[in-house]
């Protein structure tokens, strides 16, 4: 049995409906936008970063000199408080 292709090839009868469905989706897509408030920018100020860096350097010196002491009660209380908040 021989089957000949009598129809025009390359025509998709569903293409028109696919095109109609695809166009609204493309128009409906929105882009994300992020804006940082001036208050948030102030929190990122260099003075805070610099103060934190100074504190880290002081702690490093204490650890190197052997003068840094850990209070176990303060650490335990901090851990308990952390898990109570959750």
C-alpha positions in Angstrom: 0.0 0.0 0.0 1.4 3.3 -1.0 0.5 6.5 0.8 1.2 9.8 -1.0 1.2 13.1 0.8 -1.6 15.0 -1.0 -1.7 17.8 1.5 0.6 20.8 1.5 3.4 20.1 3.9 4.5 22.7 6.4 1.0 23.9 7.4 0.0 23.6 11.0 -3.7 24.2 11.4 -3.2 24.9 15.1 -0.5 27.6 14.5 -3.1 30.5 14.6 -4.4 29.5 18.0 -0.9 29.1 19.3 0.0 32.5 18.1 -3.0 34.0 19.8 -2.1 32.4 23.1 1.5 33.4 23.0 1.0 37.1 22.4 -0.8 37.9 25.6 1.7 36.0 27.6 4.6 38.0 26.2 2.8 41.3 26.9 1.8 40.2 30.4 5.4 39.4 31.5 6.7 42.0 33.9 10.3 42.7 35.0 11.4 42.8 38.6 12.5 46.1 40.0 14.3 46.8 43.2 14.7 50.2 44.8 16.8 50.8 47.9 15.5 53.5 50.2 17.7 56.3 51.5 17.3 54.8 55.1 18.7 51.5 53.8 21.6 53.3 52.1 22.4 55.1 55.4 22.6 51.8 57.1 25.3 50.7 54.7 27.4 53.8 55.5 31.1 53.4 55.8 31.1 54.5 59.4 29.3 51.4 60.5 31.6 49.2 58.4 34.6 51.0 59.8 33.5 50.6 63.5 32.8 46.9 62.9 36.2 46.4 61.4 37.9 48.1 64.4 36.0 45.8 66.8 37.1 42.7 64.8 40.7 43.9 64.9 40.6 44.4 68.6 39.1 40.9 69.1 41.9 39.5 66.9 44.6 41.1 69.0 43.0 39.8 72.2 42.9 36.2 70.8 46.5 36.5 69.6 47.7 37.8 73.0 45.7 35.1 74.9 43.7 37.8 76.8 40.3 37.0 75.2 38.0 35.3 77.8 34.7 33.7 76.9 32.0 33.8 79.5 30.2 30.5 79.2 27.0 31.8 81.0 26.6 34.6 78.4 27.1 32.2 75.5 24.6 29.7 77.0 22.0 32.5 77.6 22.5 33.8 74.1 21.9 30.3 72.6 18.7 29.8 74.7 17.4 33.2 73.8 18.0 32.5 70.1 16.0 29.3 70.1 13.2 30.8 72.2 12.7 33.5 69.6 12.1 31.0 66.8 
